[in-house]
């Protein structure tokens, strides 16, 4: 494996971890909001932040896919 393959693999693992962490954060926020009775505004703000994390993951996954594809094509 080349240095670039190692970097792409690390980036892929990081994206997977951030995606799973975002999913668990969403579940945790939903549970905490229900148990603690948070307002809809608070829940919406927290969910918007988690949505931003997922948008970042989506954009980075697309960039990673393009990088792997360009490397394969030469």
C-alpha positions in Angstrom: 0.0 0.0 0.0 1.2 3.5 -0.8 1.2 6.4 1.6 -2.0 7.8 -0.1 -3.8 4.5 0.4 -3.0 4.6 4.1 -4.3 8.2 4.3 -7.5 7.3 2.5 -8.0 4.3 4.8 -7.5 6.5 7.9 -9.9 9.0 6.5 -12.5 6.3 5.9 -12.2 5.0 9.4 -12.5 8.5 10.8 -15.7 9.1 8.8 -17.1 5.8 10.0 -16.4 6.7 13.7 -17.8 10.2 13.3 -20.9 8.8 11.7 -21.5 6.3 14.5 -20.8 8.9 17.1 -23.3 11.3 15.5 -25.9 8.5 15.5 -25.4 7.8 19.1 -25.4 11.5 19.9 -28.8 11.8 18.2 -30.2 8.9 20.1 -28.8 10.3 23.3 -30.2 13.8 22.7 -33.6 12.3 21.9 -33.6 10.3 25.1 -32.3 13.1 27.3 -34.8 15.5 25.8 -37.7 13.2 26.5 -36.5 12.3 30.1 -35.6 15.9 31.1 -38.4 17.6 29.3 -36.3 19.9 27.1 -38.1 22.5 25.0 -38.7 22.1 21.3 -36.3 25.0 20.6 -33.5 23.3 22.5 -34.2 19.9 20.8 -34.3 21.6 17.4 -31.0 23.4 18.0 -29.2 20.2 19.1 -30.7 18.2 16.2 -29.5 20.9 13.8 -26.0 20.5 15.2 -26.2 16.8 14.7 -27.5 17.3 11.1 -24.5 19.5 10.4 -22.2 16.6 11.5 -24.0 14.3 9.1 -23.7 16.8 6.3 -20.0 17.1 7.0 -19.7 13.3 6.9 -21.6 13.1 3.6 -19.4 15.8 2.0 -16.2 14.1 3.2 -17.4 10.7 2.1 -18.0 12.2 -1.4 -14.5 13.7 -1.4 -13.0 10.4 -0.3 -14.9 8.5 -3.0 -13.7 11.0 -5.6 -10.1 10.7 -4.3 -10.2 6.9 -4.5 -11.7 7.0 -7.9 -9.1 9.4 -9.3 -6.3 7.3 -7.8 -7.7 4.2 -9.4 -8.1 5.8 -12.8 -4.6 7.1 -12.7 
